[in-house]
Amino acid sequence: MTGAVRADAFEHWLGQSVEGPLATAHRAILTGINQERRFPTERRTDLDRLVAYQMLRLPRMRERLIPILKEAGWGGPYDELAKSWHLDMLGATRSRVLPLVLDLLHSFHVSVLRAPVGRPFWTSDAPVVIMHEAERAQMSWRLGLGHPKAQVFYPLSPQLAVLYFRVSPSLRPDAIWQATRRQWAGMNEYTVANAAQLVFSPRLIEPDPAWMEKIRTFRAAQRQP
């Protein structure tokens, strides 16, 4: 019973202190994009906090902390350190993890992608995808947020997604871009590969055998020591 009470208290804190404010920020960001036809730069801090919490709240996201800890110069053992930082970030009023991730996110530019008509962006139970532009063909995103060519993809809605980037020959910061069908398909493929268990879409998802095999190969490689 004690454990149940503690869990309920934690969920109550999470709802009031994290999810409630972030849901409000999420709505404000979407409203700003639709009204201003660009990313509302005054909402950048809200977006970074939204993405940071979505990155770090899931237990499986602890493994994503390890490259960040290495980039920051922390010594190992990284598995235990990542677990400690993850719990600290979720349960403490003062945290070392969140400011570090926010600083890294703030070093990126942001653009907005609009999905092709009738082709929604998917999302998942692990909605923030960290990837490397030069290695998309190999589906590798082990590089951390500090890498100069790292990118971060986060669907805001079925129609809109944000893309964090540092260098891009085609993207302009704070602008809204119409995603091509190839870009749309690639982002959705990464969303499926990054999911823990669940993928969400307003329309029926018809898996492509070719990319499903690609995802299975990728996940098998990720499990290898």
N, C-alpha and C positions, 0 to 999 in steps of 0.2 A: 504493500500500500504506500509506503514511504516513497519508493521509486516512482510510482504512478503520480503521486502528488508533485514530486520534483519535476517530472516530465511535463505535467500540466502547467506548472508555474513557468517552466522554460518556454513552452509554446505560447503562453499568455504574453510573456516578455517579448518573444520574437514577433508576435502579431502587432503589439502596440509600438514597440521601439524600432522595428525594422520593416516589416511587411506593410503596415498601414501607411507610414510616410513615403515608402518607395512606390506604393500603388498610386498615391496622389501625384508624385513626381512623374510617374510613367504616363498618367493621363495628361499632365501638363505638357510633357514633351511632345506627345502625339498631337495635341491641340496646337502647339506652337508650330510644328512642322506643317500641318494642314493649313494654318492661317497665314504663315509667313512665306511658305514655299521655299524654305531653307531650314537648316538646323538652327533652332533658337539658342544662340551662344550663351545667353544668360542662364540656360538650363544645363550647361555643360557639367557643373559640379554634381547636379542631381543625376545625370546620366552616368557619370563615372561611379558614383556610389551604388546605383542600381546594378551596373555591370559587375562591380567588385563583389557585392553580396551574392549575386547569382553565381559568380565563379566559385566562391569560397564556402558557401553554406553546406553543400553536399559532402558527405564523408569521402566519396571517391575523388573529390577535388583536392584532397590532401596531397595527392601525387603531383598535382599541378603547382603546388607550393615549392616543391624541391628545386626546380630550376631558378625560381625567384630567390630562394635562400642562397643558392650558390652564387648567383649574380651579385647578391648583397655582401658576399664575403663571409657568411656564417659557416662555421665548421660543423661536421656531422656529429653523431649519426643522423642523417637527414630524415629517415622515416619517423623516428621519435620526435625530432624537432618539428617536423611538419605537423604531426598530430598535436603536439603541445600548442603550436601557434594557431592551429585551426580551432581548437577548443577555446583558446584565449580570445580569438576574434569573435566567436559566436556568443560566448557567455560573459564577457567582461565589459565594463564600461570604458576601460582604457585598454587599448590593444596596440601591439607593435605591428600586427599583420596588415590591418586595413590601411593605415597611412602609407605603408610601403607600396601596396598595390595601387592605391590612389595616385601616388607620385608617378608610378610607372605609366598608368593609364593617361595621366595628364600630359605625358611627353608625346602622345600621339596626336595626329590630326583626326578629324571625324568627318565622314560623309554619310549621306543617307541614300540607300538603294530602294527604288520603287519596283515592286514585282511586276512582271508582264501581266497583261489583262487575262484573268481567268486562271492564273498560275500562282497560287499563294506560296509564300515562304512557310516552311514547316518549322516547328520548334520541338523541344524535347525536355526531359527531366534533367538534362544538363545543357542548358540553352546557350552558354557562352562557348564559342569555338575559337581556340587559339591556333593559328596556322602560320605557315611560311610560304610566301608567294612563289618562291623558286622551287618548292618541293611539293606542290599540290599533286603532281602526277604520282608521287610515291605515297601520298596521304600521310605525310609526316609533320607533326606539330610539336615535337618534343622540345624545340627551342623555346626559351622563356620570353617573357614580355620585354626584356631588355634588349633583345636582338634587333638591330636596325631594320631588318626586313620582316619582322613579325607583323601579323595582322590579327585583329580580333573581330569576329562577326557575331552580332547579337540581333535576332529578330524582335522588333518591337510590336509587330502585329502581322497578320497574314499578308498585308500589302507593303509594309515598310520594315526595313532593317537598317541598323547602323554598322558601318565598317570603320574600325580604327586602323590607321596606317601612319607610317612615318615618311615613306618615300613611295610615290606612285607617278608614273608618266601620264596617267589618264584621269586621275581623280583630283578634284579641287576641294580644299577644306570647306566644310559647312554647306556644301552644295547638295542638291538632290539630283540623283542620276537614275535614269531608266535602265534597269538591269536587262541585259540580253537574256535570251533563253538559255544560252550556255552558262552564263553567270548564275542564273536562277537554279538550274539543274545542279551545278557544282556546289552551291551553298547548301542546297537541300541534301545532297549526298553526304556532305561533311556533317550536317546536323544528325543524320541517321548514324553515321559512324561514331559520333561523339556521345550518343545517348547511352544512359545506363540501362534502361529497360523500355521506356515509353517515348513514342514520337507522336506529335499532335498536328493535325491538319484539319481545316474546315471541309476538305474534300477527301474522298477515298484515295488512299495511297496505293498505287500499283507498282510494286517493286520491280526494278529492272534486274534481271538475272545477272547481267554483266557487272553492275556496280555492287550488287549484293555479294558476289563472289570476291570482289575487290575488298569490300569491308571485312568479310570473314578472314581473308588473308592478312589484312592489316591487324585485326584484333588478335589473331594467333601470334603474329610477330611481337605485339605489345606484351603478351604474356610470357615471352621468353626472357630468361634472366639476362 
